[in-house]
Each structure stands twice: as structure tokens, then as C-alpha cells.
Amino acid sequence: MNLPGPKPSPKVYAYQLPGNWTVLAGRTDADNEMLSLTVAGPKDWWFHVRGVPGSHVILRSREDREPDPEVLKQAAAIAAYHSKARHGGKVAVACTRARFVSKPRGAPTGTVAIKRERILKVRPGIPAAEVS
């Protein structure tokens, strides 16, 4: 039975990138799903390693500017770090706006479908200072 009231917030890893960009990475399948489908705004950027289990990662959008390619690569590196490909060399990471992420009907928790993806090839890594 679902009780009315606020939904719990997902448990996420949070990072601050240079230029005051915020990146969030889910910890579990349920957190990934909530992060991708509920927390992310349509203009946020979404990342996930191609073909390997891992966290869904969101780069929060900003009203004042678009992220440059280096910021997108840093967010993709965080997605690679929070995946089974963490110890690999360069990793292919899918990137799209969160508005192009959806859940297929009947799909397991944490499974999403994406459209208009870009592939970024990055080495797994996280920024030096983790927010939480």
C-alpha cells in the first residue's frame, strides 16, 4: 500500500566541479531511477556508461550558461568511475539531456531508455573535493 506524502529523496553521491557545476550520481537502482526520472530537470544532462552496469549521473543545468565540453567530460568521467568499468582505460559514456530519458513500460527498476545520445570517451575519475 502506498501512503500519501512526500517521496523519499534518492541517496546520491554529489560532486562540485570547477565553475560551480553540480553532479549527482545514484547509489542503487532505485536511486538511479528516482534521480533520472524525478529529480532531474528537463535541461539537466544525463550520463551512463554504455553497456556496463553503473550509476545514472546528472549534471545540473544552470540558467546563466551551458556547460563547456570539459565540464561534460568531467561529468562523464564521474559516470565511468561509478560503474563496473571503473578500472578500465577509456570508457564510452552516453550523454543526453534528461528530457530524453524515459522508463520503458514493464522495465526493471533502474532501467531507462534514452534518445539523442552523444558518446564521450573518458577515463574514469572523480574530482578531488567530494560534496557529500
Protein Blocks (a to p, Z undefined) as FASTA:
>chain_A
ZZedddddddddddddehiiacdddfbfklmmmmmmmmpcfkbccdddehiacddddddd
dfkbccdfklmmmmmmmmmmmpcklmmccdddddddfklgccdehiaehiacdehiacdd
ddddddfbdfZZ
